[in-house]
Amino acid sequence: MSLLDLFLEAGNLKRLPRTGWLLRGVSNPESIADHSYRVALITLFLADELKANGVEIDVERALKIALLHDLAEARVTDIPLTAQYYLDKGKAEKKAVMELFIKTSTPREYFRLWREYEEGLSLEGRLVKFADRLEMLIQALEYERAGFSNLGEFWKAVDSLRKSEFYGHFREIVEELAEGRKEER
């Protein structure tokens, strides 16, 4: 696989919808690429904030992880939570990422960075996981404000954000988001 082939395949992310929203009745939901872009943007701002507050974090590494974290979905799609009970999503994504990265001329570092996210092996990988959940909740709030309902299952992620090592740094954002939802109901 050439780099051009990789770039073309990554283009699938622009066309593939986030299926969790589809299953909850959101018409014309965001694409995986839409989601990934905002995860990267959130990661940039959160990592810079952490660094400004004395936390030793590699902002560039965090951004690389954010950009790569959903690339496997170009092949396996966005497998909704309900389907994950029947499939081994992690195994499927690992195989897809290995094929995408190891069978191209891309550095093996990209596979390691993806694993840091998947397995929470680094501060940067865990920050991207936090940003990923935060982005999902921001999107849920936007959809609820647009009149969509039946999105309660997504809000369970607030608990994982509150348990995160980053909660102390970003408590205000998490609580403002949770409060914003209460105002919508």
C-alpha positions in Angstrom: 0.0 0.0 0.0 1.4 3.4 -0.9 1.0 6.6 1.0 -1.5 7.7 -1.7 -3.5 4.6 -1.1 -3.5 5.3 2.6 -4.7 8.9 2.0 -7.4 7.8 -0.3 -8.6 5.2 2.2 -8.5 7.7 5.0 -11.0 9.7 2.8 -13.6 7.1 3.8 -13.7 8.8 7.2 -15.3 11.9 5.5 -18.1 9.8 4.2 -18.8 7.4 7.1 -21.3 8.6 9.6 -20.9 8.1 13.4 -23.4 5.2 13.7 -24.3 5.7 17.3 -26.1 8.9 16.3 -27.8 7.2 13.4 -29.2 4.5 15.7 -30.6 7.2 18.0 -32.5 8.9 15.2 -30.1 11.7 14.4 -30.6 12.5 10.7 -27.5 13.4 8.8 -25.1 12.9 11.7 -21.5 14.0 11.8 -18.9 11.9 9.9 -16.0 10.2 11.6 -13.7 12.8 10.1 -15.9 15.6 11.6 -15.5 14.0 15.0 -11.8 13.4 14.6 -11.1 17.0 13.7 -12.7 18.3 16.8 -11.0 15.7 19.0 -7.7 17.0 17.6 -8.7 20.6 18.2 -9.8 19.8 21.8 -6.6 17.9 22.3 -4.5 20.8 21.2 -6.2 23.2 23.6 -6.2 20.8 26.6 -2.6 19.8 26.1 -1.5 23.4 25.8 -3.5 24.2 29.0 -1.8 21.3 30.8 1.6 22.4 29.7 0.9 26.0 30.8 0.0 24.6 34.2 3.3 22.7 34.6 2.2 19.3 33.4 5.0 17.6 31.4 3.1 16.7 28.2 4.3 16.3 24.6 1.7 18.4 22.7 2.9 17.2 19.3 2.7 13.6 20.4 -0.9 14.2 21.7 -1.9 15.7 18.4 -0.4 12.8 16.4 -2.4 10.4 18.6 -5.6 12.5 18.1 -5.2 12.5 14.3 -4.6 8.7 14.2 -7.0 7.5 16.9 -10.0 6.7 14.6 -8.1 5.9 11.4 -8.9 2.2 11.7 -12.6 3.1 11.2 -11.8 3.9 7.6 -11.8 0.1 7.2 -14.0 -1.3 10.1 -16.4 1.7 10.2 -17.7 3.2 13.4 -19.0 0.2 15.3 -21.8 1.2 17.6 -21.7 0.2 21.3 -24.6 -2.3 20.8 -22.6 -4.1 18.1 -19.5 -4.2 20.2 -21.2 -6.7 22.5 -21.0 -9.2 19.6 -17.8 -8.2 17.9 -14.2 -7.7 19.1 -13.9 -4.1 18.0 -10.4 -3.8 19.5 -9.1 -6.8 17.6 -10.7 -5.6 14.3 -9.2 -2.1 14.7 -5.8 -3.4 15.6 -5.7 -5.6 12.5 -6.8 -2.7 10.4 -4.3 -0.3 11.9 -1.5 -2.9 11.4 -2.4 -3.2 7.8 -2.6 0.5 7.3 0.6 1.4 9.0 2.9 -1.6 8.8 2.2 -2.4 5.1 3.0 1.1 4.1 6.1 3.2 4.4 4.7 5.1 7.4 6.8 4.9 10.5 6.1 2.1 13.0 5.8 5.0 15.5 2.2 5.6 14.2 1.1 2.1 15.3 2.7 2.6 18.7 0.9 6.0 19.0 -2.4 4.3 18.1 -1.8 1.7 20.8 -1.0 4.5 23.4 -4.5 5.7 22.8 -6.2 2.3 22.7 -4.5 1.0 25.8 -4.0 4.2 27.7 -0.2 3.7 27.7 0.8 7.3 27.9 -0.4 10.6 29.4 -0.9 11.8 25.8 -2.9 8.8 24.8 -5.1 9.1 27.9 -5.6 12.8 27.2 -6.9 12.0 23.7 -9.3 9.5 25.2 -10.5 12.3 27.5 -10.8 14.6 24.5 -12.6 11.9 22.5 -15.3 11.5 25.2 -15.5 15.2 25.8 -16.1 15.8 22.0 -18.8 13.1 22.0 -20.7 14.9 24.8 -20.3 18.3 23.1 -21.9 16.7 20.0 -24.7 15.1 22.1 -25.5 18.5 23.6 -25.5 20.1 20.1 -27.9 17.4 18.9 -30.2 17.7 21.9 -30.3 21.5 21.3 -31.3 20.8 17.7 -34.2 18.8 19.0 -33.0 15.2 19.0 -33.8 13.0 22.0 -33.0 9.5 23.1 -29.3 10.4 23.6 -29.1 9.6 27.4 -26.8 6.6 26.9 -24.1 9.0 25.6 -24.2 11.0 28.8 -23.0 8.1 30.9 -19.5 9.2 29.7 -19.7 12.2 32.1 -18.9 9.7 34.9 -15.7 8.5 33.1 -14.6 12.1 32.6 -15.1 12.8 36.3 -13.0 9.8 37.2 -10.2 10.8 34.8 -6.9 12.0 35.9 -7.6 15.2 33.9 -10.9 16.0 35.7 -9.1 18.3 38.3 -7.7 20.3 35.4 -10.8 20.5 33.3 -13.6 20.2 36.0 -15.2 23.5 34.8 -15.6 22.3 31.2 -17.1 18.9 32.3 -19.5 20.4 34.8 -20.5 23.2 32.4 -21.3 20.6 29.8 -23.3 18.5 32.2 -25.1 21.6 33.4 -25.9 22.6 29.8 -27.6 19.3 29.3 -29.8 19.8 32.4 -30.9 23.2 31.0 -31.9 21.5 27.8 -34.1 18.9 29.5 
